[in-house]
């Protein structure tokens, strides 16, 4: 079962496995997963004290592996989102219209 959550222009999807060539690194501090183009506000991932998390950036999108504990993504203009144990894809959210067809959501 796929779980999707959204925070402004950020899309969070719980996935079963990451692409083969992804190299994960241990997360030791907060991680900026996206900066708003309009407001410059940050979508900031903060892990809980007991959390064991690794991350990878691939083509300007993030993969996050939470092996123990949890993490929270915050943004000043949106509700915070808690991520529990699992593997996540964190990417851009896109919107579609009849003129431009596809464009990146801006926050």
Secondary structure, DSSP 8 states (H G I E B T S, - for coil): --EEEEETTEEEEEES---TT---EE--S-EEEEE-TTT--EEEEEE-TT-EEEEEEETTEEEEEEEES-EEEEETTEEEEEE-SEEEEEEE-EEEETTTEEEE---
